[in-house]
Amino acid sequence: MGKLSQVGFSAWFRTVLIFLLLTGVVFRFVNLKHKAYWHDEVYTSMRAAGYKGLEIGQELFTNQVIPFGELQKYQQIKPESTLADTVNSLAKEDPQHPPLYFAIARFWMQWFGSSIIASRLLAVFFGLLAILLMYALAWELFASHSVALMATTLLALSPFDVLFAQTARQYSLLTATTIGSYWLLVRALRTGVNQPRNRDANTQRSKLQWRDWGLYALSVVLGLYTHPFFGLTVIGQVVYVGLKWFANRPGRSVSGQAERRRGWVLRFGVAIAAALILYAPWLWVMITNAQRALSVTSWSQGFPGIDFFAKLWTLSFTSLFFDLYFDSQLVLTFLLRIPILVLIGVSLYALCRRCDRSVWLLILTSILVPFLLLAVPDLLTESRRSTVSRYLISCYPGVQLAVAYFLTMNLATSRAGLNAVSKSRRTSSNHPLNQWMRRGFFALLVTGSLASLTVSALSDGWWHIVPSNFNADTARRISAASSPIVISDFGYDYTNLGDLISLSYLLNENIPLVAVQTANWAKTKGFQEQIQGKTAIAFRPSDKLRIALQQTHGPLLQLSPTENLWQLSKN
């Protein structure tokens, strides 16, 4: 890695990268309020505020008419609630979501309020932390400020990372803990390697080692309390340490090296064990409420076909660099991403050919282990968790590091030490035409990222806000109606609740809502009086409610081909 530190960019190119990095930072603050505050974000605020969905549903769906503005109270701190209410809400209704982010969000809400901008700024903060940690990790791996700057710039400009840095969920924190844990792992593995061998040095080295392994264990605890899928990162790290030990196992090393390796394997095991012990309380919550967790995530069941997997995996990994929101059925959507897939593949190949084994092994295991742990069970059990882009967050930093290394090697002007390629190839690669081709490709890559960020920033929705993709359009249709009144019930397992509150951010606070408890209410005189003289619009009615409305009011007019939104033909 010492020779790699001699690889550098020209002053003007460094300036360009710093400008691009700052541009990516700025994009994290652009139009924070513009996108719809969607279903999952609503539940973030609801849990942080100390509410349970069931208690809101029982209070709300009582066949009464209430103004949409009244729903906003469920996004503010519940009176006389405490942090224990936030934790209890998750334990009872969302045990698959550990409480760390929601606990932080509660304190954030107390300090800065519950507006959309305030809620999303917390995610922005963790997104910025991830950028700093990426620089630290890249430097620790490659000992090159150029590679570190490139990796940080790619993360800053990543359409995927900007998208989730503006989303009031735990995913930007998951990115930060994933990168941070790898940084601390690499530091811990290298602590004291080059120190002299004497009693005082051994004592000092031992203290530093336990300190670094303690910090690594803390990062694992924080990651596990952020999201269960941080466990994929931990397993990837276990595989990496195991392979690293096997490649240098006793018998293949001198005795002193073997002793040191046994030492860091022992410390790694202690760190993981300590982290699991500290995570045990929430692990017990997940086990005892496993049925609830399975029920809430039942949407992930069903085998859509291998072509669907290939499409979604392609969209997920390429969204790190390019993410214009085209129809997933259009061939153009995937043709535009083929060069990025090639770039990722070539980068991984170059990494394995030119870098130390400890570096490429860490990056490969960080990508492949989490991906295979999701993809293989999906293919065997006919589920589809691996097609959800945010569930693959553990894989993404490794991809960005590999691409950063490859781009640095091909764009650097100071190329001393690149002895992995032949002299003739080095001479050829320095040809002015080849240099301009490489810069041109980098310019196209950056242009794609900037175009994606710009279009996304101007949009009021994006692919990640399922099931709230069309809430902005729904709100416009409702607002355009003459004297509208909205009719809805709780849907399946209160799934309508999150989107009704989402609509409350978009609609005039005085627009009335009939929160139906049972479908039979639609057949009563009281219901007729509620909607008399108004344009009645049913938002995602359950099958029972829709049938009851049809029986009472005749055929319903579907207002949107993409949304379960119906206007009553008479009232």
VMD Tcl script that draws the C-alpha trace (Angstrom):
set ca {
  {0.00 0.00 0.00}
  {2.97 2.31 0.40}
  {3.41 2.64 -3.36}
  {-0.27 3.39 -3.79}
  {0.18 6.51 -1.67}
  {2.34 7.91 -4.51}
  {-0.64 7.84 -6.87}
  {-2.19 11.30 -7.06}
  {-4.40 13.66 -9.03}
  {-3.41 16.93 -10.62}
  {-4.37 20.06 -8.69}
  {-7.20 20.95 -11.08}
  {-8.70 17.46 -10.93}
  {-8.52 17.45 -7.13}
  {-10.39 20.76 -7.19}
  {-13.05 19.23 -9.45}
  {-13.50 16.28 -7.09}
  {-13.80 18.54 -4.05}
  {-16.37 20.65 -5.92}
  {-18.34 17.51 -6.83}
  {-18.14 16.28 -3.24}
  {-19.52 19.58 -1.95}
  {-22.22 19.46 -4.63}
  {-23.30 16.06 -3.33}
  {-23.42 17.46 0.19}
  {-25.58 20.37 -0.96}
  {-28.00 18.02 -2.76}
  {-28.74 16.40 0.60}
  {-30.35 19.68 1.68}
  {-32.14 20.53 -1.58}
  {-35.96 20.41 -1.53}
  {-36.09 18.47 1.73}
  {-39.81 19.18 2.01}
  {-40.70 18.57 -1.63}
  {-41.15 14.81 -1.71}
  {-44.24 13.37 -0.07}
  {-43.72 12.42 3.57}
  {-44.53 8.81 2.88}
  {-45.96 5.84 4.76}
  {-42.74 4.60 6.39}
  {-41.64 8.10 7.39}
  {-45.05 8.66 8.99}
  {-44.44 5.55 11.08}
  {-40.99 6.84 12.06}
  {-42.58 9.97 13.52}
  {-45.43 7.98 15.02}
  {-43.11 5.53 16.81}
  {-40.75 8.28 17.93}
  {-43.74 10.20 19.31}
  {-44.71 7.21 21.43}
  {-47.86 6.07 19.60}
  {-48.96 2.58 18.61}
  {-50.76 2.09 15.32}
  {-53.47 0.04 17.00}
  {-54.34 2.72 19.53}
  {-54.51 5.37 16.79}
  {-56.69 3.11 14.67}
  {-59.09 2.48 17.54}
  {-59.29 6.19 18.25}
  {-59.56 7.26 14.61}
  {-61.76 4.72 12.81}
  {-65.04 5.35 14.63}
  {-67.36 6.34 11.74}
  {-66.82 10.01 12.61}
  {-65.94 12.97 10.39}
  {-62.65 14.64 11.27}
  {-60.54 17.24 9.43}
  {-57.32 15.94 7.91}
  {-55.35 18.45 9.93}
  {-56.28 16.61 13.11}
  {-54.21 13.62 12.00}
  {-51.06 15.69 12.51}
  {-51.28 15.26 16.27}
  {-50.09 11.67 15.82}
  {-46.82 13.04 14.38}
  {-46.03 15.02 17.52}
  {-44.83 13.84 20.92}
  {-47.66 12.04 22.67}
  {-48.61 13.91 25.87}
  {-47.10 12.38 29.01}
  {-45.25 9.74 27.00}
  {-41.63 8.75 27.57}
  {-38.86 6.97 25.67}
  {-40.27 3.72 27.05}
  {-43.44 4.31 25.00}
  {-41.35 4.60 21.83}
  {-39.51 1.35 22.60}
  {-42.73 -0.42 23.60}
  {-44.47 0.69 20.40}
  {-41.72 -0.94 18.34}
  {-41.53 -4.07 20.50}
  {-45.27 -4.71 20.19}
  {-45.94 -3.75 16.57}
  {-42.62 -3.50 14.70}
  {-40.13 -5.81 16.46}
  {-38.09 -6.11 13.26}
  {-37.08 -2.47 13.77}
  {-34.63 -2.01 16.67}
  {-35.11 1.21 18.65}
  {-31.86 3.17 18.21}
  {-32.87 5.46 15.35}
  {-36.37 5.96 16.73}
  {-35.01 6.86 20.17}
  {-32.66 9.42 18.61}
  {-35.55 10.71 16.47}
  {-37.64 11.22 19.64}
  {-34.98 13.43 21.23}
  {-34.48 15.19 17.89}
  {-38.23 15.85 17.75}
  {-38.17 17.31 21.26}
  {-35.33 19.66 20.33}
  {-36.23 20.67 16.75}
  {-39.92 19.90 16.30}
  {-41.78 17.46 14.09}
  {-41.90 19.27 10.74}
  {-40.92 17.40 7.58}
  {-37.68 19.35 7.29}
  {-36.75 18.77 10.94}
  {-37.48 15.03 10.69}
  {-35.46 14.58 7.52}
  {-32.52 16.64 8.75}
  {-31.69 13.84 11.19}
  {-31.24 11.44 8.27}
  {-29.17 14.11 6.48}
  {-26.88 14.33 9.51}
  {-26.18 10.59 9.44}
  {-25.69 10.77 5.67}
  {-22.96 13.39 6.19}
  {-21.40 11.22 8.89}
  {-21.26 8.35 6.39}
  {-19.28 10.57 3.99}
  {-16.66 11.32 6.65}
  {-16.42 7.65 7.61}
  {-15.99 6.63 3.96}
  {-12.91 8.83 3.71}
  {-11.51 7.26 6.88}
  {-12.19 3.71 5.64}
  {-10.70 4.30 2.18}
  {-7.60 5.85 3.70}
  {-7.23 2.96 6.15}
  {-7.52 0.42 3.31}
  {-5.46 2.06 0.57}
  {-3.26 4.59 2.43}
  {-4.03 6.96 -0.44}
  {-5.68 10.35 -0.12}
  {-6.55 10.17 -3.82}
  {-8.51 6.93 -3.50}
  {-10.12 8.23 -0.31}
  {-11.18 11.45 -2.04}
  {-12.59 9.55 -5.01}
  {-14.53 7.12 -2.77}
  {-15.93 9.99 -0.73}
  {-16.96 11.85 -3.87}
  {-18.73 8.78 -5.28}
  {-20.65 8.36 -2.02}
  {-21.53 12.07 -1.92}
  {-22.87 11.95 -5.50}
  {-24.61 8.59 -5.15}
  {-28.29 9.01 -6.12}
  {-29.20 6.13 -3.83}
  {-27.37 7.55 -0.83}
  {-28.74 11.06 -1.35}
  {-32.25 9.62 -1.65}
  {-32.05 7.81 1.68}
  {-30.12 10.65 3.33}
  {-33.32 12.65 2.74}
  {-35.63 9.96 4.08}
  {-36.70 10.00 7.73}
  {-35.81 6.37 8.27}
  {-32.79 4.57 9.72}
  {-31.08 3.76 6.42}
  {-28.54 6.61 6.38}
  {-27.58 5.59 9.91}
  {-27.27 1.98 8.69}
  {-24.90 3.17 5.94}
  {-22.84 5.09 8.50}
  {-22.60 2.17 10.94}
  {-21.72 -0.25 8.12}
  {-18.85 1.93 6.89}
  {-17.78 2.84 10.43}
  {-17.65 -0.78 11.60}
  {-15.41 -1.75 8.68}
  {-13.13 1.20 9.38}
  {-12.82 0.24 13.04}
  {-12.31 -3.43 12.13}
  {-9.41 -2.62 9.79}
  {-7.89 -0.31 12.40}
  {-8.17 -2.97 15.09}
  {-6.57 -5.61 12.88}
  {-3.61 -3.34 12.16}
  {-3.08 -1.84 15.62}
  {0.46 -2.35 16.86}
  {1.63 -4.33 13.83}
  {4.73 -2.21 13.28}
  {5.55 -1.39 16.91}
  {8.85 -2.61 18.41}
  {8.79 -5.86 20.39}
  {9.68 -5.09 24.03}
  {7.85 -5.11 27.35}
  {6.82 -1.44 27.36}
  {5.81 -1.54 23.72}
  {3.84 -4.75 24.28}
  {1.92 -3.14 27.16}
  {1.15 -0.05 25.11}
  {0.18 -2.15 22.12}
  {-2.15 -4.30 24.20}
  {-3.96 -1.21 25.52}
  {-4.35 0.19 22.02}
  {-5.60 -3.13 20.69}
  {-8.27 -3.54 23.36}
  {-9.30 0.08 22.87}
  {-9.73 -0.39 19.12}
  {-11.50 -3.72 19.51}
  {-13.77 -2.10 22.10}
  {-14.67 0.65 19.64}
  {-15.31 -1.97 16.97}
  {-17.61 -3.89 19.33}
  {-19.49 -0.65 20.06}
  {-19.97 -0.03 16.33}
  {-21.43 -3.53 15.95}
  {-23.85 -2.89 18.82}
  {-24.93 0.41 17.26}
  {-25.37 -1.25 13.88}
  {-27.47 -4.10 15.26}
  {-29.67 -1.67 17.18}
  {-30.12 0.28 13.92}
  {-31.39 -2.52 11.69}
  {-31.43 -6.34 11.84}
  {-29.82 -6.51 8.40}
  {-26.66 -5.06 9.89}
  {-26.27 -8.69 10.88}
  {-25.39 -9.31 7.22}
  {-22.45 -6.96 7.65}
  {-21.35 -8.77 10.81}
  {-21.48 -12.16 9.07}
  {-19.46 -10.69 6.18}
  {-16.86 -9.51 8.67}
  {-16.76 -12.91 10.36}
  {-16.18 -14.56 6.98}
  {-13.45 -12.03 6.16}
  {-11.60 -12.56 9.44}
  {-11.95 -16.32 9.05}
  {-10.55 -16.29 5.52}
  {-7.79 -13.90 6.54}
  {-6.79 -16.22 9.37}
  {-7.00 -19.31 7.14}
  {-4.78 -17.70 4.48}
  {-2.17 -16.95 7.17}
  {-2.89 -19.85 9.51}
  {-0.16 -21.30 11.74}
  {2.17 -23.44 9.69}
  {2.17 -20.91 6.87}
  {3.65 -18.11 9.02}
  {6.59 -17.62 11.30}
  {5.87 -18.19 14.97}
  {5.70 -14.48 15.91}
  {3.18 -13.76 13.18}
  {1.13 -16.80 14.14}
  {0.99 -15.58 17.74}
  {-0.17 -12.12 16.68}
  {-2.85 -13.58 14.43}
  {-4.16 -15.80 17.21}
  {-4.32 -12.63 19.30}
  {-6.49 -10.64 16.91}
  {-8.73 -13.64 16.18}
  {-9.30 -13.96 19.93}
  {-10.00 -10.23 20.32}
  {-12.33 -10.28 17.33}
  {-14.26 -13.17 18.87}
  {-14.50 -11.36 22.20}
  {-15.73 -8.18 20.45}
  {-18.45 -10.04 18.53}
  {-19.51 -11.96 21.65}
  {-19.72 -8.74 23.68}
  {-21.78 -7.07 20.97}
  {-24.20 -10.00 20.80}
  {-24.61 -9.98 24.59}
  {-25.48 -6.28 24.50}
  {-27.90 -6.92 21.63}
  {-29.52 -9.88 23.39}
  {-32.41 -7.86 24.94}
  {-33.74 -6.81 21.53}
  {-32.94 -10.17 20.02}
  {-35.23 -11.64 22.67}
  {-37.92 -9.11 21.71}
  {-37.66 -10.22 18.08}
  {-37.83 -13.90 18.98}
  {-40.81 -13.56 21.31}
  {-42.65 -11.40 18.74}
  {-41.49 -13.28 15.68}
  {-45.03 -13.94 14.49}
  {-45.77 -10.21 14.45}
  {-42.55 -9.50 12.55}
  {-43.42 -12.16 9.96}
  {-46.94 -10.75 9.61}
  {-45.71 -7.21 9.05}
  {-43.17 -8.35 6.43}
  {-45.47 -10.83 4.67}
  {-45.33 -8.58 1.58}
  {-41.87 -10.02 0.87}
  {-43.27 -13.47 0.11}
  {-43.93 -14.71 -3.41}
  {-41.63 -15.64 -6.29}
  {-42.00 -13.13 -9.17}
  {-39.60 -14.94 -11.52}
  {-35.85 -14.93 -12.07}
  {-36.12 -12.11 -14.63}
  {-37.66 -9.90 -11.94}
  {-34.71 -10.63 -9.65}
  {-32.20 -9.81 -12.38}
  {-33.94 -6.52 -13.14}
  {-34.18 -5.38 -9.52}
  {-30.61 -6.42 -8.68}
  {-29.42 -4.43 -11.70}
  {-31.45 -1.38 -10.68}
  {-30.25 -1.63 -7.07}
  {-26.50 -1.78 -7.69}
  {-26.48 0.74 -10.53}
  {-28.56 3.24 -8.51}
  {-25.30 4.03 -6.69}
  {-24.26 5.93 -9.83}
  {-27.34 6.44 -12.02}
  {-30.99 6.54 -11.04}
  {-33.30 8.17 -13.54}
  {-36.80 6.92 -12.77}
  {-37.94 5.07 -15.90}
  {-40.58 2.40 -16.17}
  {-38.98 -0.90 -15.11}
  {-40.57 -2.55 -18.15}
  {-38.69 -0.36 -20.63}
  {-35.59 -1.90 -22.19}
  {-33.95 1.55 -22.18}
  {-34.00 1.51 -18.37}
  {-31.55 -1.39 -18.36}
  {-29.53 -0.54 -21.47}
  {-28.43 2.71 -19.83}
  {-27.16 0.78 -16.84}
  {-25.09 -1.84 -18.67}
  {-21.95 0.39 -18.74}
  {-22.22 0.78 -14.97}
  {-22.47 -2.98 -14.46}
  {-19.37 -3.36 -16.64}
  {-17.60 -0.67 -14.60}
  {-18.39 -2.50 -11.35}
  {-17.19 -5.83 -12.75}
  {-13.97 -4.40 -14.20}
  {-13.29 -2.52 -10.97}
  {-13.57 -5.68 -8.88}
  {-11.29 -7.52 -11.31}
  {-8.67 -4.76 -11.19}
  {-8.91 -4.65 -7.40}
  {-8.22 -8.39 -7.11}
  {-5.35 -8.22 -9.60}
  {-3.51 -5.21 -8.17}
  {-4.29 -4.86 -4.46}
  {-3.09 -6.72 -1.41}
  {-5.12 -9.77 -0.53}
  {-6.28 -8.26 2.76}
  {-7.83 -5.35 0.86}
  {-9.61 -7.14 -1.97}
  {-10.74 -9.94 0.34}
  {-12.42 -7.45 2.66}
  {-14.17 -5.66 -0.19}
  {-15.31 -8.85 -1.91}
  {-16.70 -10.39 1.27}
  {-18.44 -7.12 2.17}
  {-20.32 -7.30 -1.16}
  {-20.86 -11.00 -1.78}
  {-21.65 -12.33 1.69}
  {-24.58 -9.98 2.47}
  {-25.91 -10.31 -1.08}
  {-25.80 -14.12 -1.09}
  {-27.33 -14.30 2.39}
  {-30.37 -12.53 0.98}
  {-30.44 -13.80 -2.60}
  {-29.98 -17.54 -2.01}
  {-32.83 -17.89 0.54}
  {-35.03 -15.82 -1.79}
  {-34.44 -18.25 -4.65}
  {-34.89 -21.30 -2.42}
  {-37.93 -20.18 -0.43}
  {-39.70 -18.03 -3.06}
  {-39.34 -14.72 -1.27}
  {-37.93 -11.42 -2.55}
  {-36.12 -9.49 0.15}
  {-33.00 -9.19 -2.00}
  {-34.97 -7.16 -4.56}
  {-35.48 -4.36 -2.02}
  {-32.66 -1.90 -2.68}
  {-32.37 -0.61 0.89}
  {-31.89 -4.15 2.21}
  {-28.64 -4.37 0.21}
  {-27.04 -1.38 1.94}
  {-24.38 -3.66 3.47}
  {-23.09 -4.39 -0.06}
  {-22.85 -0.85 -1.39}
  {-19.76 0.64 0.32}
  {-17.64 -2.20 -1.06}
  {-18.86 -1.47 -4.59}
  {-18.07 2.23 -4.19}
  {-14.59 1.47 -2.82}
  {-13.77 -0.86 -5.72}
  {-14.94 1.65 -8.32}
  {-13.06 4.45 -6.54}
  {-9.84 2.43 -6.67}
  {-10.27 1.63 -10.37}
  {-11.09 5.22 -11.34}
  {-8.17 6.56 -9.32}
  {-5.74 4.20 -11.02}
  {-6.99 5.33 -14.42}
  {-7.33 9.05 -13.75}
  {-4.27 9.71 -11.59}
  {-1.47 11.73 -13.12}
  {1.20 10.52 -10.69}
  {1.33 6.78 -11.30}
  {4.49 5.69 -9.54}
  {4.34 2.23 -8.13}
  {1.80 0.74 -10.51}
  {3.97 -2.24 -11.29}
  {1.00 -4.58 -11.69}
  {0.88 -3.70 -15.36}
  {3.63 -4.01 -17.91}
  {5.79 -1.13 -19.07}
  {4.26 -1.23 -22.55}
  {0.76 -1.06 -21.11}
  {1.72 1.86 -18.90}
  {3.11 3.68 -21.90}
  {-0.05 2.97 -23.89}
  {-2.31 4.03 -21.05}
  {-0.54 7.41 -20.86}
  {-1.32 8.17 -24.50}
  {-3.27 11.48 -24.65}
  {-6.20 9.84 -26.48}
  {-6.56 7.18 -23.78}
  {-6.34 9.81 -21.05}
  {-9.15 11.82 -22.63}
  {-11.26 8.68 -23.07}
  {-10.90 7.87 -19.37}
  {-11.74 11.43 -18.38}
  {-14.67 11.40 -20.79}
  {-16.05 8.24 -19.21}
  {-15.68 9.75 -15.74}
  {-17.45 12.90 -16.96}
  {-20.33 10.79 -18.29}
  {-20.54 8.89 -15.00}
  {-20.67 12.12 -13.00}
  {-23.16 13.65 -15.44}
  {-25.46 10.65 -14.97}
  {-25.26 11.03 -11.20}
  {-25.91 14.78 -11.30}
  {-28.81 14.34 -13.74}
  {-30.31 11.69 -11.45}
  {-29.93 13.92 -8.40}
  {-31.48 16.90 -10.18}
  {-34.51 15.06 -11.50}
  {-35.06 13.35 -8.15}
  {-34.78 16.66 -6.26}
  {-37.49 18.20 -8.46}
  {-39.84 15.22 -8.14}
  {-42.55 14.89 -5.49}
  {-42.15 11.11 -5.47}
  {-39.65 8.39 -6.37}
  {-39.42 4.63 -6.58}
  {-38.50 4.19 -2.90}
  {-41.76 5.52 -1.40}
  {-43.88 2.41 -1.98}
  {-46.80 2.25 -1.11}
  {-47.08 6.05 -1.22}
  {-45.87 6.54 -4.82}
  {-49.05 8.27 -5.93}
  {-50.00 10.19 -2.80}
  {-49.00 13.54 -4.31}
  {-51.18 12.89 -7.37}
  {-54.00 11.64 -5.12}
  {-53.82 14.83 -3.06}
  {-54.01 16.95 -6.21}
  {-57.10 15.08 -7.42}
  {-58.84 15.40 -4.07}
  {-57.98 19.09 -3.79}
  {-59.29 19.75 -7.31}
  {-62.73 18.30 -6.48}
  {-65.59 20.58 -5.48}
  {-66.18 20.40 -1.70}
  {-64.39 17.05 -1.31}
  {-64.84 14.58 1.51}
  {-62.59 11.52 1.77}
  {-63.84 8.08 2.83}
  {-61.47 5.38 4.02}
  {-61.20 2.45 6.40}
  {-58.17 0.93 8.10}
  {-57.28 -1.43 5.25}
  {-55.26 -4.57 5.85}
  {-53.65 -4.47 9.32}
  {-54.17 -0.69 9.45}
  {-52.06 -0.17 6.33}
  {-54.21 2.82 5.28}
  {-53.31 4.66 8.47}
  {-49.80 5.64 7.35}
  {-50.96 6.94 3.98}
  {-53.92 8.85 5.40}
  {-51.50 10.69 7.69}
  {-49.17 11.11 4.70}
  {-52.05 12.80 2.84}
  {-52.58 15.12 5.81}
  {-49.24 16.76 4.90}
  {-50.48 17.40 1.35}
  {-54.16 18.35 1.77}
  {-55.82 21.41 3.19}
  {-56.20 20.77 6.89}
  {-59.95 21.45 6.74}
  {-60.80 18.77 4.15}
  {-62.97 16.24 6.02}
  {-62.30 12.52 6.38}
  {-64.88 9.85 7.19}
  {-62.84 7.20 9.02}
  {-65.05 4.14 8.58}
  {-64.95 1.44 11.25}
  {-67.07 -1.18 9.49}
  {-68.26 -1.41 5.89}
  {-71.90 -1.50 6.94}
  {-71.64 2.13 8.05}
  {-71.70 3.08 4.35}
  {-75.29 1.77 4.19}
  {-76.61 3.87 7.06}
  {-78.51 7.14 7.11}
  {-75.77 8.67 9.25}
  {-73.23 8.08 6.48}
  {-75.55 9.67 3.91}
  {-75.81 12.76 6.08}
  {-72.02 12.95 6.43}
  {-71.39 13.09 2.67}
  {-74.53 15.03 1.67}
  {-73.75 17.87 -0.75}
  {-70.07 16.94 -1.06}
  {-67.88 15.21 -3.64}
  {-67.28 11.88 -1.89}
  {-64.00 10.16 -2.75}
  {-63.03 6.74 -1.38}
  {-59.31 6.33 -0.73}
  {-58.10 2.71 -0.87}
  {-61.33 1.22 0.45}
  {-61.19 -2.40 1.53}
  {-63.10 -4.85 -0.65}
  {-65.95 -4.92 1.87}
  {-66.24 -1.12 1.98}
  {-66.02 -0.79 -1.81}
  {-68.81 -3.35 -2.27}
  {-70.96 -1.59 0.33}
  {-70.44 1.74 -1.43}
  {-71.37 0.22 -4.79}
  {-74.52 -1.32 -3.36}
  {-75.60 2.00 -1.90}
  {-74.38 4.48 -4.51}
  {-74.11 2.46 -7.69}
  {-70.98 2.10 -9.86}
  {-67.90 3.96 -8.62}
  {-65.78 6.14 -10.89}
  {-62.09 5.27 -10.67}
  {-60.21 8.59 -10.60}
  {-56.73 7.22 -11.22}
  {-55.54 4.19 -13.19}
  {-52.61 3.74 -10.77}
  {-54.34 4.31 -7.44}
  {-57.25 2.70 -5.58}
  {-59.18 6.00 -5.63}
  {-62.92 6.12 -6.36}
  {-65.55 8.82 -6.64}
  {-69.09 8.03 -5.59}
  {-71.53 8.60 -8.45}
  {-74.26 9.93 -6.15}
  {-74.77 10.78 -2.51}
}
mol new
graphics top color blue
foreach p $ca { graphics top sphere $p radius 0.5 }
foreach p [lrange $ca 0 end-1] q [lrange $ca 1 end] { graphics top cylinder $p $q radius 0.2 }
display resetview
